[in-house]
Amino acid sequence: MQDTRALALTFEVSGLPPVKTEALSIFAAGHRQATRVRALLQAALAAAQRTGWTPLTGPIEVDLTLRCPPGHRTSDASTLLGGVCAVLQDKKRVATIGLAHLGVLVDVALYSDDRQIRRLSYAEEPAEDFSYQVRVAAAPAVV
């Protein structure tokens, strides 16, 4: 029987991605990144529901494309990638901080754990307004 699960998921989010810059979890209630975290989770949920996505458990690739007005970059690539990847992985491992404030969004996960990442990519494109595109895909099998 052929596996019909989607192996790549690409979606757009308005605004800026969450950034991971401190030891305090970006999932903590009232964190200054809460609005960005929620926007990313809502966009990922909508894309996953639209495609029938199931979280990947094998090696993955993550691509982030930031669109921003020229000269208005907000953060460095590593903190942007860190924030996006933290949000898109399974959040059960951070359950010690209490995630009830996320409601159903707590279950949004495109993959299990950051340790699955085999390739990261970051790019910037000029745009009038801030937005970004995320792509999560199964990494090609190594021969």
A tleap script that builds the chain and sets N, CA, C and O, in Angstrom:
source leaprc.protein.ff14SB
mol = sequence {
  NMET GLN ASP THR ARG ALA LEU ALA LEU THR
  PHE GLU VAL SER GLY LEU PRO PRO VAL LYS
  THR GLU ALA LEU SER ILE PHE ALA ALA GLY
  HIE ARG GLN ALA THR ARG VAL ARG ALA LEU
  LEU GLN ALA ALA LEU ALA ALA ALA GLN ARG
  THR GLY TRP THR PRO LEU THR GLY PRO ILE
  GLU VAL ASP LEU THR LEU ARG CYS PRO PRO
  GLY HIE ARG THR SER ASP ALA SER THR LEU
  LEU GLY GLY VAL CYS ALA VAL LEU GLN ASP
  LYS LYS ARG VAL ALA THR ILE GLY LEU ALA
  HIE LEU GLY VAL LEU VAL ASP VAL ALA LEU
  TYR SER ASP ASP ARG GLN ILE ARG ARG LEU
  SER TYR ALA GLU GLU PRO ALA GLU ASP PHE
  SER TYR GLN VAL ARG VAL ALA ALA ALA PRO
  ALA VAL CVAL
}
set mol.1.N position { 0.839 -1.178 0.000 }
set mol.1.CA position { 0.000 0.000 0.000 }
set mol.1.C position { 0.889 1.248 0.000 }
set mol.1.O position { 1.894 1.290 0.709 }
set mol.2.N position { 0.533 2.241 -0.772 }
set mol.2.CA position { 1.313 3.467 -0.888 }
set mol.2.C position { 0.986 4.421 0.245 }
set mol.2.O position { -0.178 4.596 0.603 }
set mol.3.N position { 2.027 5.042 0.815 }
set mol.3.CA position { 1.858 6.056 1.860 }
set mol.3.C position { 1.423 7.345 1.174 }
set mol.3.O position { 2.136 7.863 0.315 }
set mol.4.N position { 0.256 7.864 1.548 }
set mol.4.CA position { -0.279 9.055 0.876 }
set mol.4.C position { -0.129 10.325 1.707 }
set mol.4.O position { -0.695 11.361 1.359 }
set mol.5.N position { 0.618 10.257 2.789 }
set mol.5.CA position { 0.823 11.454 3.602 }
set mol.5.C position { 1.633 12.495 2.833 }
set mol.5.O position { 2.500 12.156 2.027 }
set mol.6.N position { 1.337 13.762 3.095 }
set mol.6.CA position { 2.112 14.835 2.475 }
set mol.6.C position { 3.527 14.819 3.047 }
set mol.6.O position { 3.711 14.609 4.245 }
set mol.7.N position { 4.514 15.039 2.201 }
set mol.7.CA position { 5.904 15.039 2.643 }
set mol.7.C position { 6.502 16.435 2.691 }
set mol.7.O position { 7.660 16.601 3.076 }
set mol.8.N position { 5.721 17.446 2.302 }
set mol.8.CA position { 6.166 18.830 2.389 }
set mol.8.C position { 4.948 19.705 2.630 }
set mol.8.O position { 3.877 19.472 2.069 }
set mol.9.N position { 5.125 20.703 3.464 }
set mol.9.CA position { 4.055 21.633 3.784 }
set mol.9.C position { 4.631 23.040 3.744 }
set mol.9.O position { 5.618 23.336 4.417 }
set mol.10.N position { 4.008 23.906 2.949 }
set mol.10.CA position { 4.447 25.296 2.813 }
set mol.10.C position { 3.266 26.194 3.120 }
set mol.10.O position { 2.156 25.951 2.646 }
set mol.11.N position { 3.499 27.238 3.917 }
set mol.11.CA position { 2.426 28.159 4.250 }
set mol.11.C position { 2.974 29.543 4.554 }
set mol.11.O position { 4.155 29.714 4.857 }
set mol.12.N position { 2.095 30.518 4.464 }
set mol.12.CA position { 2.427 31.929 4.660 }
set mol.12.C position { 1.879 32.429 5.991 }
set mol.12.O position { 0.843 31.962 6.464 }
set mol.13.N position { 2.589 33.387 6.588 }
set mol.13.CA position { 2.139 34.011 7.828 }
set mol.13.C position { 2.361 35.514 7.692 }
set mol.13.O position { 3.432 35.948 7.269 }
set mol.14.N position { 1.351 36.309 8.049 }
set mol.14.CA position { 1.498 37.768 8.051 }
set mol.14.C position { 2.228 38.191 9.311 }
set mol.14.O position { 2.103 37.555 10.358 }
set mol.15.N position { 2.993 39.271 9.203 }
set mol.15.CA position { 3.717 39.785 10.362 }
set mol.15.C position { 5.099 39.181 10.465 }
set mol.15.O position { 5.648 38.672 9.487 }
set mol.16.N position { 5.653 39.243 11.663 }
set mol.16.CA position { 7.009 38.757 11.915 }
set mol.16.C position { 6.995 37.400 12.597 }
set mol.16.O position { 6.070 37.105 13.353 }
set mol.17.N position { 8.000 36.567 12.346 }
set mol.17.CA position { 8.083 35.280 13.040 }
set mol.17.C position { 8.497 35.476 14.500 }
set mol.17.O position { 9.097 36.493 14.844 }
set mol.18.N position { 8.177 34.503 15.356 }
set mol.18.CA position { 8.661 34.579 16.738 }
set mol.18.C position { 10.172 34.411 16.757 }
set mol.18.O position { 10.741 33.709 15.921 }
set mol.19.N position { 10.807 35.055 17.708 }
set mol.19.CA position { 12.257 34.916 17.861 }
set mol.19.C position { 12.552 34.248 19.194 }
set mol.19.O position { 11.843 34.447 20.180 }
set mol.20.N position { 13.597 33.465 19.201 }
set mol.20.CA position { 14.014 32.777 20.422 }
set mol.20.C position { 15.344 33.371 20.836 }
set mol.20.O position { 16.384 33.070 20.251 }
set mol.21.N position { 15.301 34.228 21.864 }
set mol.21.CA position { 16.507 34.960 22.254 }
set mol.21.C position { 16.857 34.835 23.725 }
set mol.21.O position { 17.867 35.388 24.160 }
set mol.22.N position { 16.057 34.128 24.499 }
set mol.22.CA position { 16.300 34.080 25.937 }
set mol.22.C position { 15.961 32.711 26.479 }
set mol.22.O position { 15.383 31.881 25.778 }
set mol.23.N position { 16.318 32.477 27.727 }
set mol.23.CA position { 16.060 31.179 28.356 }
set mol.23.C position { 14.576 30.978 28.645 }
set mol.23.O position { 14.108 29.840 28.651 }
set mol.24.N position { 13.823 32.053 28.885 }
set mol.24.CA position { 12.392 31.939 29.158 }
set mol.24.C position { 11.680 31.384 27.931 }
set mol.24.O position { 11.875 31.875 26.819 }
set mol.25.N position { 10.862 30.368 28.132 }
set mol.25.CA position { 10.160 29.733 27.021 }
set mol.25.C position { 9.224 30.713 26.319 }
set mol.25.O position { 8.504 31.470 26.971 }
set mol.26.N position { 9.241 30.694 24.986 }
set mol.26.CA position { 8.334 31.552 24.232 }
set mol.26.C position { 6.898 31.077 24.355 }
set mol.26.O position { 5.980 31.740 23.873 }
set mol.27.N position { 6.697 29.939 24.993 }
set mol.27.CA position { 5.347 29.431 25.215 }
set mol.27.C position { 4.755 29.895 26.539 }
set mol.27.O position { 3.575 29.656 26.797 }
set mol.28.N position { 5.535 30.543 27.373 }
set mol.28.CA position { 5.036 30.991 28.679 }
set mol.28.C position { 3.897 31.993 28.479 }
set mol.28.O position { 3.959 32.856 27.604 }
set mol.29.N position { 2.874 31.864 29.293 }
set mol.29.CA position { 1.736 32.797 29.227 }
set mol.29.C position { 2.252 34.220 29.416 }
set mol.29.O position { 3.032 34.485 30.330 }
set mol.30.N position { 1.822 35.120 28.565 }
set mol.30.CA position { 2.224 36.516 28.671 }
set mol.30.C position { 3.595 36.843 28.101 }
set mol.30.O position { 4.046 37.982 28.224 }
set mol.31.N position { 4.273 35.884 27.482 }
set mol.31.CA position { 5.591 36.151 26.888 }
set mol.31.C position { 5.440 37.203 25.798 }
set mol.31.O position { 4.401 37.264 25.140 }
set mol.32.N position { 6.450 38.021 25.600 }
set mol.32.CA position { 6.360 39.105 24.611 }
set mol.32.C position { 6.259 38.599 23.171 }
set mol.32.O position { 5.927 39.370 22.271 }
set mol.33.N position { 6.541 37.319 22.946 }
set mol.33.CA position { 6.410 36.724 21.611 }
set mol.33.C position { 5.067 36.014 21.424 }
set mol.33.O position { 4.844 35.395 20.384 }
set mol.34.N position { 4.177 36.092 22.399 }
set mol.34.CA position { 2.924 35.323 22.396 }
set mol.34.C position { 2.079 35.554 21.138 }
set mol.34.O position { 1.541 34.598 20.580 }
set mol.35.N position { 1.957 36.788 20.688 }
set mol.35.CA position { 1.152 37.088 19.503 }
set mol.35.C position { 1.754 36.425 18.262 }
set mol.35.O position { 1.032 35.870 17.434 }
set mol.36.N position { 3.064 36.489 18.145 }
set mol.36.CA position { 3.741 35.873 16.997 }
set mol.36.C position { 3.643 34.348 17.055 }
set mol.36.O position { 3.445 33.697 16.029 }
set mol.37.N position { 3.781 33.784 18.247 }
set mol.37.CA position { 3.660 32.334 18.423 }
set mol.37.C position { 2.271 31.880 18.001 }
set mol.37.O position { 2.129 30.905 17.263 }
set mol.38.N position { 1.256 32.578 18.464 }
set mol.38.CA position { -0.130 32.219 18.155 }
set mol.38.C position { -0.397 32.338 16.643 }
set mol.38.O position { -1.057 31.473 16.066 }
set mol.39.N position { 0.105 33.389 16.007 }
set mol.39.CA position { -0.096 33.560 14.557 }
set mol.39.C position { 0.535 32.412 13.777 }
set mol.39.O position { -0.067 31.895 12.836 }
set mol.40.N position { 1.744 32.011 14.166 }
set mol.40.CA position { 2.423 30.897 13.494 }
set mol.40.C position { 1.663 29.594 13.712 }
set mol.40.O position { 1.482 28.822 12.771 }
set mol.41.N position { 1.222 29.341 14.928 }
set mol.41.CA position { 0.472 28.118 15.211 }
set mol.41.C position { -0.844 28.075 14.435 }
set mol.41.O position { -1.226 27.023 13.923 }
set mol.42.N position { -1.532 29.199 14.347 }
set mol.42.CA position { -2.801 29.235 13.605 }
set mol.42.C position { -2.582 28.983 12.110 }
set mol.42.O position { -3.357 28.259 11.484 }
set mol.43.N position { -1.535 29.574 11.541 }
set mol.43.CA position { -1.234 29.357 10.124 }
set mol.43.C position { -0.822 27.905 9.869 }
set mol.43.O position { -1.238 27.309 8.876 }
set mol.44.N position { -0.012 27.338 10.757 }
set mol.44.CA position { 0.408 25.945 10.613 }
set mol.44.C position { -0.790 25.006 10.741 }
set mol.44.O position { -0.903 24.034 9.993 }
set mol.45.N position { -1.677 25.294 11.681 }
set mol.45.CA position { -2.880 24.468 11.855 }
set mol.45.C position { -3.745 24.495 10.602 }
set mol.45.O position { -4.191 23.449 10.132 }
set mol.46.N position { -3.982 25.685 10.061 }
set mol.46.CA position { -4.814 25.809 8.856 }
set mol.46.C position { -4.197 25.033 7.689 }
set mol.46.O position { -4.905 24.332 6.967 }
set mol.47.N position { -2.884 25.157 7.506 }
set mol.47.CA position { -2.206 24.445 6.414 }
set mol.47.C position { -2.259 22.933 6.630 }
set mol.47.O position { -2.485 22.174 5.688 }
set mol.48.N position { -2.051 22.507 7.856 }
set mol.48.CA position { -2.081 21.074 8.161 }
set mol.48.C position { -3.474 20.497 7.930 }
set mol.48.O position { -3.610 19.405 7.377 }
set mol.49.N position { -4.487 21.208 8.341 }
set mol.49.CA position { -5.859 20.733 8.147 }
set mol.49.C position { -6.221 20.686 6.663 }
set mol.49.O position { -6.891 19.760 6.206 }
set mol.50.N position { -5.777 21.679 5.929 }
set mol.50.CA position { -6.076 21.765 4.496 }
set mol.50.C position { -5.462 20.600 3.720 }
set mol.50.O position { -6.038 20.128 2.740 }
set mol.51.N position { -4.297 20.141 4.160 }
set mol.51.CA position { -3.571 19.106 3.414 }
set mol.51.C position { -3.640 17.721 4.041 }
set mol.51.O position { -3.202 16.748 3.427 }
set mol.52.N position { -4.178 17.612 5.243 }
set mol.52.CA position { -4.186 16.324 5.930 }
set mol.52.C position { -2.816 15.945 6.484 }
set mol.52.O position { -2.495 14.763 6.614 }
set mol.53.N position { -2.019 16.945 6.806 }
set mol.53.CA position { -0.644 16.752 7.291 }
set mol.53.C position { -0.618 15.921 8.572 }
set mol.53.O position { -1.436 16.112 9.471 }
set mol.54.N position { 0.326 15.011 8.634 }
set mol.54.CA position { 0.623 14.294 9.875 }
set mol.54.C position { 2.051 14.629 10.254 }
set mol.54.O position { 2.922 14.672 9.385 }
set mol.55.N position { 2.315 14.870 11.541 }
set mol.55.CA position { 3.670 15.252 11.952 }
set mol.55.C position { 4.714 14.240 11.475 }
set mol.55.O position { 4.530 13.029 11.590 }
set mol.56.N position { 5.803 14.767 10.941 }
set mol.56.CA position { 6.888 13.917 10.457 }
set mol.56.C position { 7.698 13.384 11.634 }
set mol.56.O position { 7.895 14.082 12.629 }
set mol.57.N position { 8.161 12.154 11.515 }
set mol.57.CA position { 8.945 11.554 12.592 }
set mol.57.C position { 10.380 11.251 12.165 }
set mol.57.O position { 11.218 10.911 13.000 }
set mol.58.N position { 10.661 11.372 10.876 }
set mol.58.CA position { 12.016 11.123 10.376 }
set mol.58.C position { 12.751 12.430 10.133 }
set mol.58.O position { 12.284 13.490 10.549 }
set mol.59.N position { 13.893 12.366 9.466 }
set mol.59.CA position { 14.692 13.559 9.168 }
set mol.59.C position { 13.902 14.583 8.348 }
set mol.59.O position { 13.133 14.222 7.457 }
set mol.60.N position { 14.109 15.873 8.666 }
set mol.60.CA position { 13.364 16.938 7.991 }
set mol.60.C position { 14.270 18.076 7.535 }
set mol.60.O position { 15.435 18.182 7.918 }
set mol.61.N position { 13.674 18.919 6.698 }
set mol.61.CA position { 14.270 20.185 6.257 }
set mol.61.C position { 13.303 21.293 6.667 }
set mol.61.O position { 12.087 21.102 6.624 }
set mol.62.N position { 13.831 22.440 7.060 }
set mol.62.CA position { 13.004 23.599 7.386 }
set mol.62.C position { 13.549 24.801 6.617 }
set mol.62.O position { 14.737 25.114 6.686 }
set mol.63.N position { 12.661 25.466 5.885 }
set mol.63.CA position { 13.024 26.665 5.143 }
set mol.63.C position { 12.190 27.829 5.652 }
set mol.63.O position { 10.981 27.700 5.848 }
set mol.64.N position { 12.837 28.955 5.862 }
set mol.64.CA position { 12.156 30.172 6.310 }
set mol.64.C position { 12.534 31.300 5.353 }
set mol.64.O position { 13.714 31.573 5.137 }
set mol.65.N position { 11.523 31.950 4.785 }
set mol.65.CA position { 11.749 33.116 3.929 }
set mol.65.C position { 11.057 34.297 4.575 }
set mol.65.O position { 9.833 34.313 4.707 }
set mol.66.N position { 11.839 35.284 4.975 }
set mol.66.CA position { 11.308 36.500 5.599 }
set mol.66.C position { 11.133 37.563 4.529 }
set mol.66.O position { 12.043 37.823 3.742 }
set mol.67.N position { 9.979 38.162 4.505 }
set mol.67.CA position { 9.726 39.283 3.604 }
set mol.67.C position { 9.632 40.538 4.455 }
set mol.67.O position { 8.850 40.603 5.403 }
set mol.68.N position { 10.433 41.528 4.107 }
set mol.68.CA position { 10.441 42.751 4.917 }
set mol.68.C position { 10.838 43.954 4.065 }
set mol.68.O position { 11.503 43.815 3.038 }
set mol.69.N position { 10.418 45.136 4.512 }
set mol.69.CA position { 10.834 46.349 3.808 }
set mol.69.C position { 12.360 46.462 3.839 }
set mol.69.O position { 12.976 46.149 4.858 }
set mol.70.N position { 12.969 46.898 2.758 }
set mol.70.CA position { 14.429 47.044 2.720 }
set mol.70.C position { 14.938 47.877 3.899 }
set mol.70.O position { 14.401 48.940 4.209 }
set mol.71.N position { 15.995 47.360 4.550 }
set mol.71.CA position { 16.598 48.068 5.677 }
set mol.71.C position { 15.842 47.925 6.988 }
set mol.71.O position { 16.176 48.606 7.957 }
set mol.72.N position { 14.836 47.062 7.050 }
set mol.72.CA position { 14.047 46.915 8.270 }
set mol.72.C position { 14.108 45.504 8.846 }
set mol.72.O position { 13.149 45.041 9.462 }
set mol.73.N position { 15.203 44.841 8.652 }
set mol.73.CA position { 15.373 43.502 9.225 }
set mol.73.C position { 15.243 43.600 10.738 }
set mol.73.O position { 15.760 44.536 11.348 }
set mol.74.N position { 14.560 42.645 11.342 }
set mol.74.CA position { 14.237 42.754 12.757 }
set mol.74.C position { 15.131 41.960 13.689 }
set mol.74.O position { 15.288 42.324 14.855 }
set mol.75.N position { 15.709 40.899 13.202 }
set mol.75.CA position { 16.490 40.013 14.052 }
set mol.75.C position { 17.437 39.215 13.176 }
set mol.75.O position { 17.352 39.273 11.950 }
set mol.76.N position { 18.341 38.467 13.802 }
set mol.76.CA position { 19.258 37.664 12.993 }
set mol.76.C position { 18.624 36.324 12.627 }
set mol.76.O position { 17.662 35.883 13.256 }
set mol.77.N position { 19.172 35.699 11.617 }
set mol.77.CA position { 18.610 34.458 11.079 }
set mol.77.C position { 18.507 33.360 12.138 }
set mol.77.O position { 17.521 32.623 12.159 }
set mol.78.N position { 19.502 33.239 13.012 }
set mol.78.CA position { 19.483 32.139 13.984 }
set mol.78.C position { 18.351 32.286 15.001 }
set mol.78.O position { 17.741 31.289 15.387 }
set mol.79.N position { 18.062 33.508 15.440 }
set mol.79.CA position { 16.968 33.670 16.406 }
set mol.79.C position { 15.607 33.509 15.735 }
set mol.79.O position { 14.657 33.043 16.364 }
set mol.80.N position { 15.507 33.890 14.462 }
set mol.80.CA position { 14.259 33.688 13.724 }
set mol.80.C position { 14.010 32.200 13.483 }
set mol.80.O position { 12.910 31.707 13.729 }
set mol.81.N position { 15.027 31.486 13.004 }
set mol.81.CA position { 14.896 30.046 12.786 }
set mol.81.C position { 14.623 29.317 14.104 }
set mol.81.O position { 13.801 28.402 14.152 }
set mol.82.N position { 15.308 29.723 15.164 }
set mol.82.CA position { 15.101 29.096 16.472 }
set mol.82.C position { 13.680 29.257 16.966 }
set mol.82.O position { 13.102 28.313 17.505 }
set mol.83.N position { 13.105 30.437 16.791 }
set mol.83.CA position { 11.730 30.674 17.228 }
set mol.83.C position { 10.732 29.875 16.422 }
set mol.83.O position { 9.835 29.248 16.987 }
set mol.84.N position { 10.876 29.888 15.109 }
set mol.84.CA position { 9.954 29.151 14.232 }
set mol.84.C position { 10.034 27.654 14.523 }
set mol.84.O position { 9.004 26.993 14.653 }
set mol.85.N position { 11.241 27.121 14.626 }
set mol.85.CA position { 11.396 25.684 14.866 }
set mol.85.C position { 10.866 25.284 16.238 }
set mol.85.O position { 10.261 24.220 16.372 }
set mol.86.N position { 11.077 26.100 17.247 }
set mol.86.CA position { 10.548 25.786 18.577 }
set mol.86.C position { 9.031 25.690 18.551 }
set mol.86.O position { 8.453 24.818 19.200 }
set mol.87.N position { 8.390 26.568 17.818 }
set mol.87.CA position { 6.931 26.600 17.764 }
set mol.87.C position { 6.366 25.422 16.982 }
set mol.87.O position { 5.309 24.902 17.340 }
set mol.88.N position { 7.044 24.989 15.925 }
set mol.88.CA position { 6.485 23.971 15.044 }
set mol.88.C position { 6.737 22.533 15.492 }
set mol.88.O position { 6.132 21.605 14.955 }
set mol.89.N position { 7.623 22.338 16.467 }
set mol.89.CA position { 7.845 20.981 16.957 }
set mol.89.C position { 6.789 20.616 18.005 }
set mol.89.O position { 6.036 21.478 18.457 }
set mol.90.N position { 6.740 19.364 18.379 }
set mol.90.CA position { 5.801 18.892 19.394 }
set mol.90.C position { 6.111 19.602 20.713 }
set mol.90.O position { 7.257 19.614 21.162 }
set mol.91.N position { 5.103 20.182 21.319 }
set mol.91.CA position { 5.304 20.963 22.533 }
set mol.91.C position { 5.143 20.166 23.824 }
set mol.91.O position { 5.221 20.743 24.909 }
set mol.92.N position { 4.924 18.876 23.737 }
set mol.92.CA position { 4.743 18.055 24.945 }
set mol.92.C position { 5.965 18.098 25.850 }
set mol.92.O position { 5.839 17.956 27.066 }
set mol.93.N position { 7.140 18.292 25.275 }
set mol.93.CA position { 8.366 18.307 26.078 }
set mol.93.C position { 8.521 19.570 26.914 }
set mol.93.O position { 9.345 19.598 27.828 }
set mol.94.N position { 7.754 20.614 26.627 }
set mol.94.CA position { 7.816 21.844 27.437 }
set mol.94.C position { 6.586 21.983 28.321 }
set mol.94.O position { 6.296 23.069 28.821 }
set mol.95.N position { 5.871 20.900 28.510 }
set mol.95.CA position { 4.616 20.920 29.263 }
set mol.95.C position { 4.800 21.333 30.718 }
set mol.95.O position { 3.816 21.647 31.387 }
set mol.96.N position { 6.015 21.341 31.223 }
set mol.96.CA position { 6.247 21.708 32.616 }
set mol.96.C position { 5.926 23.173 32.897 }
set mol.96.O position { 5.756 23.546 34.058 }
set mol.97.N position { 5.837 24.011 31.865 }
set mol.97.CA position { 5.544 25.427 32.096 }
set mol.97.C position { 4.048 25.725 32.051 }
set mol.97.O position { 3.632 26.834 32.386 }
set mol.98.N position { 3.243 24.763 31.647 }
set mol.98.CA position { 1.803 24.994 31.544 }
set mol.98.C position { 1.467 25.649 30.220 }
set mol.98.O position { 1.892 26.773 29.951 }
set mol.99.N position { 0.714 24.960 29.404 }
set mol.99.CA position { 0.403 25.444 28.066 }
set mol.99.C position { -1.098 25.600 27.832 }
set mol.99.O position { -1.533 25.780 26.695 }
set mol.100.N position { -1.883 25.534 28.892 }
set mol.100.CA position { -3.340 25.597 28.759 }
set mol.100.C position { -3.796 26.866 28.048 }
set mol.100.O position { -4.821 26.855 27.367 }
set mol.101.N position { -3.054 27.952 28.194 }
set mol.101.CA position { -3.432 29.222 27.563 }
set mol.101.C position { -3.410 29.146 26.036 }
set mol.101.O position { -3.995 30.003 25.372 }
set mol.102.N position { -2.749 28.140 25.470 }
set mol.102.CA position { -2.717 27.971 24.015 }
set mol.102.C position { -3.973 27.280 23.489 }
set mol.102.O position { -4.225 27.296 22.284 }
set mol.103.N position { -4.757 26.680 24.367 }
set mol.103.CA position { -5.959 25.979 23.930 }
set mol.103.C position { -5.616 24.868 22.961 }
set mol.103.O position { -4.651 24.134 23.172 }
set mol.104.N position { -6.411 24.734 21.881 }
set mol.104.CA position { -6.190 23.662 20.908 }
set mol.104.C position { -4.869 23.823 20.150 }
set mol.104.O position { -4.373 22.859 19.567 }
set mol.105.N position { -4.302 25.019 20.153 }
set mol.105.CA position { -3.042 25.249 19.433 }
set mol.105.C position { -1.872 24.486 20.053 }
set mol.105.O position { -0.842 24.305 19.403 }
set mol.106.N position { -2.014 24.042 21.291 }
set mol.106.CA position { -0.947 23.291 21.948 }
set mol.106.C position { -0.633 21.998 21.193 }
set mol.106.O position { 0.486 21.490 21.260 }
set mol.107.N position { -1.624 21.472 20.478 }
set mol.107.CA position { -1.433 20.211 19.755 }
set mol.107.C position { -0.881 20.386 18.348 }
set mol.107.O position { -0.650 19.394 17.658 }
set mol.108.N position { -0.662 21.619 17.904 }
set mol.108.CA position { -0.136 21.842 16.556 }
set mol.108.C position { 1.354 21.508 16.547 }
set mol.108.O position { 2.152 22.132 17.247 }
set mol.109.N position { 1.704 20.518 15.747 }
set mol.109.CA position { 3.111 20.117 15.589 }
set mol.109.C position { 3.288 19.604 14.167 }
set mol.109.O position { 2.512 18.768 13.704 }
set mol.110.N position { 4.297 20.097 13.480 }
set mol.110.CA position { 4.574 19.624 12.124 }
set mol.110.C position { 5.616 18.512 12.120 }
set mol.110.O position { 5.764 17.790 11.134 }
set mol.111.N position { 6.337 18.382 13.235 }
set mol.111.CA position { 7.301 17.307 13.414 }
set mol.111.C position { 7.499 17.097 14.906 }
set mol.111.O position { 6.999 17.877 15.716 }
set mol.112.N position { 8.222 16.056 15.270 }
set mol.112.CA position { 8.355 15.700 16.681 }
set mol.112.C position { 9.352 16.570 17.442 }
set mol.112.O position { 9.028 17.102 18.504 }
set mol.113.N position { 10.554 16.716 16.908 }
set mol.113.CA position { 11.622 17.338 17.692 }
set mol.113.C position { 12.665 17.976 16.777 }
set mol.113.O position { 12.906 17.492 15.671 }
set mol.114.N position { 13.277 19.053 17.238 }
set mol.114.CA position { 14.319 19.735 16.469 }
set mol.114.C position { 15.485 18.823 16.089 }
set mol.114.O position { 16.197 19.107 15.126 }
set mol.115.N position { 15.690 17.742 16.823 }
set mol.115.CA position { 16.793 16.825 16.498 }
set mol.115.C position { 16.597 16.158 15.138 }
set mol.115.O position { 17.533 15.567 14.598 }
set mol.116.N position { 15.389 16.248 14.583 }
set mol.116.CA position { 15.117 15.672 13.258 }
set mol.116.C position { 15.662 16.539 12.127 }
set mol.116.O position { 15.809 16.065 11.001 }
set mol.117.N position { 15.959 17.793 12.412 }
set mol.117.CA position { 16.353 18.733 11.357 }
set mol.117.C position { 17.727 18.353 10.786 }
set mol.117.O position { 18.714 18.231 11.512 }
set mol.118.N position { 17.752 18.172 9.471 }
set mol.118.CA position { 18.996 17.852 8.763 }
set mol.118.C position { 19.446 19.014 7.887 }
set mol.118.O position { 20.614 19.086 7.505 }
set mol.119.N position { 18.521 19.932 7.563 }
set mol.119.CA position { 18.870 21.088 6.749 }
set mol.119.C position { 17.978 22.249 7.142 }
set mol.119.O position { 16.760 22.105 7.251 }
set mol.120.N position { 18.599 23.409 7.356 }
set mol.120.CA position { 17.892 24.659 7.620 }
set mol.120.C position { 18.242 25.642 6.527 }
set mol.120.O position { 19.380 25.687 6.060 }
set mol.121.N position { 17.259 26.433 6.118 }
set mol.121.CA position { 17.560 27.461 5.137 }
set mol.121.C position { 16.813 28.725 5.520 }
set mol.121.O position { 15.680 28.685 5.999 }
set mol.122.N position { 17.487 29.854 5.294 }
set mol.122.CA position { 16.918 31.156 5.602 }
set mol.122.C position { 17.177 32.073 4.422 }
set mol.122.O position { 18.281 32.097 3.878 }
set mol.123.N position { 16.160 32.829 4.025 }
set mol.123.CA position { 16.322 33.798 2.944 }
set mol.123.C position { 15.484 35.024 3.270 }
set mol.123.O position { 14.513 34.947 4.022 }
set mol.124.N position { 15.869 36.147 2.699 }
set mol.124.CA position { 15.102 37.380 2.837 }
set mol.124.C position { 14.710 37.877 1.456 }
set mol.124.O position { 15.469 37.759 0.494 }
set mol.125.N position { 13.509 38.435 1.382 }
set mol.125.CA position { 13.020 39.035 0.149 }
set mol.125.C position { 12.452 40.403 0.476 }
set mol.125.O position { 11.815 40.575 1.515 }
set mol.126.N position { 12.675 41.382 -0.399 }
set mol.126.CA position { 12.089 42.703 -0.153 }
set mol.126.C position { 10.570 42.663 -0.316 }
set mol.126.O position { 10.045 41.972 -1.190 }
set mol.127.N position { 9.883 43.406 0.528 }
set mol.127.CA position { 8.423 43.483 0.460 }
set mol.127.C position { 7.978 44.768 1.136 }
set mol.127.O position { 8.731 45.385 1.889 }
set mol.128.N position { 6.766 45.153 0.861 }
set mol.128.CA position { 6.212 46.355 1.482 }
set mol.128.C position { 5.883 46.129 2.955 }
set mol.128.O position { 6.092 47.006 3.793 }
set mol.129.N position { 5.368 44.943 3.253 }
set mol.129.CA position { 4.961 44.606 4.614 }
set mol.129.C position { 5.676 43.344 5.081 }
set mol.129.O position { 6.144 42.543 4.272 }
set mol.130.N position { 5.753 43.183 6.398 }
set mol.130.CA position { 6.370 41.997 6.968 }
set mol.130.C position { 5.469 40.781 6.786 }
set mol.130.O position { 4.264 40.844 7.031 }
set mol.131.N position { 6.064 39.683 6.356 }
set mol.131.CA position { 5.405 38.386 6.295 }
set mol.131.C position { 6.508 37.348 6.148 }
set mol.131.O position { 7.675 37.686 5.947 }
set mol.132.N position { 6.128 36.097 6.249 }
set mol.132.CA position { 7.119 35.054 6.048 }
set mol.132.C position { 6.467 33.782 5.551 }
set mol.132.O position { 5.269 33.556 5.718 }
set mol.133.N position { 7.300 32.959 4.935 }
set mol.133.CA position { 6.862 31.666 4.425 }
set mol.133.C position { 7.679 30.592 5.131 }
set mol.133.O position { 8.890 30.725 5.309 }
set mol.134.N position { 6.995 29.533 5.526 }
set mol.134.CA position { 7.649 28.396 6.169 }
set mol.134.C position { 7.409 27.167 5.311 }
set mol.134.O position { 6.311 26.956 4.797 }
set mol.135.N position { 8.443 26.367 5.165 }
set mol.135.CA position { 8.323 25.075 4.487 }
set mol.135.C position { 8.980 24.030 5.371 }
set mol.135.O position { 10.136 24.167 5.768 }
set mol.136.N position { 8.226 22.988 5.670 }
set mol.136.CA position { 8.744 21.845 6.403 }
set mol.136.C position { 8.580 20.640 5.489 }
set mol.136.O position { 7.500 20.417 4.942 }
set mol.137.N position { 9.640 19.866 5.322 }
set mol.137.CA position { 9.577 18.736 4.404 }
set mol.137.C position { 10.395 17.572 4.941 }
set mol.137.O position { 11.345 17.752 5.703 }
set mol.138.N position { 10.004 16.387 4.527 }
set mol.138.CA position { 10.802 15.204 4.823 }
set mol.138.C position { 12.126 15.352 4.081 }
set mol.138.O position { 12.133 15.695 2.899 }
set mol.139.N position { 13.228 15.100 4.747 }
set mol.139.CA position { 14.542 15.166 4.097 }
set mol.139.C position { 14.692 13.987 3.154 }
set mol.139.O position { 14.249 12.881 3.464 }
set mol.140.N position { 15.313 14.214 2.006 }
set mol.140.CA position { 15.505 13.099 1.071 }
set mol.140.C position { 16.371 12.008 1.729 }
set mol.140.O position { 17.267 12.293 2.524 }
set mol.141.N position { 16.078 10.781 1.375 }
set mol.141.CA position { 16.849 9.662 1.886 }
set mol.141.C position { 18.285 9.759 1.396 }
set mol.141.O position { 18.532 10.054 0.227 }
set mol.142.N position { 19.223 9.511 2.290 }
set mol.142.CA position { 20.641 9.520 1.934 }
set mol.142.C position { 21.000 8.142 1.418 }
set mol.142.O position { 20.716 7.127 2.053 }
set mol.143.N position { 21.632 8.127 0.252 }
set mol.143.CA position { 21.964 6.847 -0.384 }
set mol.143.C position { 23.377 6.466 -0.072 }
set mol.143.O position { 23.847 5.419 -0.517 }
savepdb mol mol.pdb
quit
